[in-house]
Amino acid sequence: MFQVELTGEARIQRVMLNMAQIRLSPEDLSNPVSFQIALSRIYENLMKALEGGIKHTYVAEVKFKDSLGNQVVFAVDLGDKIPTTPSERLRAKISIELYEESEESI
């Protein structure tokens, strides 16, 4: 077993849960046709989200640098209630544990 702890920062924000499916990838920006398809997909998802009613959730955007110096960003869903913190910016501790799975648990 190998364990590493990294530190970073987190920013808490309120987001529209329905909009989580709306995203752009690098491939969507690779050429004009891909970009047009991505815009159509975003428009369709936006219309579905608006028709179904807007739902909100609170998300912590966590940023840290990995062991090679690369910036890593991920999100943690905190639920629909506002977190009781005095600030929207917090420190984050990221714990990573590497271990072997036994053949039985696979």
C-alpha positions in Angstrom: 0.0 0.0 0.0 1.2 3.5 -0.8 -0.4 6.7 0.5 0.1 10.4 -0.6 -1.5 13.6 0.8 -1.5 16.7 -1.4 -2.9 20.2 -0.5 -4.7 22.6 -2.7 -7.6 25.0 -2.6 -11.4 24.8 -3.1 -13.9 27.3 -4.2 -17.6 26.8 -3.3 -20.2 27.9 -5.8 -23.9 27.4 -6.5 -24.5 25.8 -9.9 -27.5 24.7 -11.9 -27.5 20.9 -11.7 -29.3 20.5 -15.0 -26.4 22.3 -16.8 -23.9 19.6 -15.7 -24.3 17.8 -19.1 -23.5 21.0 -21.0 -19.7 20.9 -21.6 -17.2 21.5 -24.3 -14.2 19.2 -25.0 -11.0 20.1 -26.9 -12.3 18.0 -29.8 -15.4 20.3 -30.1 -13.0 23.2 -30.9 -10.9 21.3 -33.4 -12.8 22.4 -36.5 -15.8 24.5 -37.5 -18.1 21.5 -38.1 -17.3 20.0 -34.7 -17.9 23.4 -33.1 -21.3 23.7 -34.8 -22.3 20.2 -33.6 -21.2 21.1 -30.1 -23.3 24.3 -30.2 -26.3 22.3 -31.3 -25.8 19.8 -28.5 -25.5 22.6 -26.0 -28.6 24.3 -27.2 -30.6 21.1 -27.0 -29.4 20.4 -23.5 -30.2 24.0 -22.5 -33.7 23.7 -23.7 -34.2 20.4 -21.9 -32.9 21.9 -18.7 -35.2 24.9 -18.9 -38.2 22.8 -19.7 -37.6 20.5 -16.7 -37.1 23.3 -14.2 -33.8 24.5 -12.8 -32.3 22.6 -9.9 -29.4 24.0 -7.9 -26.6 22.4 -6.0 -23.4 23.5 -4.3 -20.1 22.4 -5.7 -16.6 22.7 -4.5 -14.1 23.2 -7.3 -10.9 21.7 -6.0 -7.5 22.7 -7.6 -4.1 21.3 -6.7 -0.8 20.4 -8.3 0.2 16.8 -8.7 3.6 15.4 -8.0 4.8 16.3 -11.5 3.6 19.9 -11.2 0.5 19.5 -13.4 -2.6 21.5 -12.4 -5.5 19.1 -11.5 -9.1 20.4 -11.2 -12.2 18.4 -10.1 -15.5 19.0 -8.6 -17.2 17.7 -5.4 -21.0 17.9 -5.1 -21.9 19.3 -1.6 -25.7 19.0 -1.9 -28.5 21.5 -2.2 -28.0 23.2 1.1 -25.6 26.1 1.5 -22.4 24.9 3.3 -21.8 26.6 6.6 -18.4 28.1 6.0 -17.3 31.7 6.6 -15.7 31.9 3.2 -16.2 30.5 -0.3 -12.5 29.8 -0.6 -11.1 27.0 1.5 -7.9 24.9 1.8 -8.3 21.3 0.5 -6.4 18.1 1.5 -6.4 15.4 -1.1 -5.5 11.9 0.1 -4.6 9.2 -2.4 -4.2 5.6 -1.5 -2.8 3.0 -3.9 -3.4 -0.7 -3.2 -3.8 -4.0 -4.9 -7.2 -5.6 -5.2 -7.4 -9.3 -4.6 -8.7 -11.6 -7.3 -11.8 -12.3 -5.2 -13.0 -8.7 -5.1 -12.7 -8.0 -8.8 
